[in-house]
Amino acid sequence: MEKIQYELQDGVALIRMDDGKANAMDFVFFEEMNNRLDRLEDDSAKTVVITGRPGFFSGGLDLKLIAKLSPAEVKGLAEVFARTMLRVFSLPVPTIAGVSGHAVAGGAMLSFSCDLRFAVDGPYRIQMNEVMIGIPVPSWMFLIGRSAIPTQWFVETFLHAKAYSPVEAVERGLFQGLIKKEEDVVAYTKGGTESLKVLNMQAYRTSKNRLRTSEVDHVLQLLKDELR
């Protein structure tokens, strides 16, 4: 059973994560996500919406799996994780996250990789908890985080592992809007693509490439040493 579904709706690529659980990220998850990213580029999608199942956007990397992996396998998972998030971050079309529930660690990172972020209101946690659980934050995460998180909240988000409710995340500017519980996440998030239709996509592609490519290349070089 596929963990990640894809469909194209009026030029909008919809990527929906749903493994029936916490949308934990493992090798299969990243393979499917990259396949969906290949497909949206083949389809020449004009915008991308990434969302999860009700209650969970993603809980991040599968920690139970990591405990069973060899050091080399852990390194491989960390590398594919970084490259996949940076690929979303660098997509040549506008990207919007419809955060449908908890977004922890890698789940929060995936949302920050998108240009715009909207969160469903509810008892959900949005948190970069790496430092809390003993994982030094890699440089590539800081790169993505700086594009999404206002400067005054950056330290508490990444170094202090602050857990935010959806309302707190919107109040701090980490997210652009709050989705009411009764609203349809996909419909609301797709509505966020309307304002982007005025953009010239060639100009967007070129500008985003200039904005991010050199920095992405730099953190990928740093990753080689950081994974040691």
Residue, then its C-alpha position, 0 to 999 in steps of 0.5 A: m500500500e502506498k504511503i503517499q498519494y498524488e493527483l493533479q488538479d487544475g495544475v495543482a499537484l496534490i501530495r497527500m501523506d497517509d500511512g494510517k499512523a504518524n506518517a513516519m519517514d523511512f526509506v520507503f517514504f522517501e522513495e515514494m516522495n521523490n517519485r511524486l516529486d518526479r511526477l509533478e515535474d513531469d506534469s509541469a505542475k504550476t503549484v504544489v500542495i503537501t498535506g497529511r491525514p487528519g491528526f498527523f502531518s508527519g511525526g518525522l523519522d521513524l525512530k523505531l526503525i533507526a534503532k534497528l539500523s547499522p551506522a552505515e544505514v543510519k547515515g544513508l537514511a540521514e542523507v536521503f532525508a536531507r536531500t529530499m527536504l532540500r529538493v522540496f525546498s528547491l522545487p521550481v514551483p510554489t509549494i504550500a504545506g497544509v499541516s493537518g495535525h502533529a508536525v514533529a522533527g522531520g514533519a515540521m522540517l517538511s512544512f518549513s521546506c514549503d513556501l507557505r504553511f497553513a495549520v489546522d487548529g487543534p491540540y497538535r504539536i509543531q516542534m523541532n525536537e532534535v536538540m531535546i532528544g540528543i541530535p545536533v541540528p545539521s546545517w541544512m536544517f538551519l538553512i531551511g529554517r532561516s527561510a521560514i522562521p522569523t529571526q526572533w523565534f529562530v533560537e527557541t525553535f531550533l536550539h530550545a526545541k520549543a513546542y508550538s500549538p498551531v495558534e502559537a505557530v501562526e502568532r509567531g509567523l512560522f505559519q501564514g494562516l490557521i485552518k478551522k477544524e471544520e474546514d477542508v484542509v485540501a480546499y483551504t490550502k488549494g485556495g492559498t494557491e490562487s494568489l500565486k497564479v499571477l506569477n510568471m513561472q519562468a521568472y519564479r523558477t530562475s529567481k528561486n534557483r538564484l536564491r537557493t542553489s548555491e546555499v543548498d550546494h554548500v550545506l550538502q558539502l557540509l553534510k558529508d562531514e556532519l554525517r561522520 
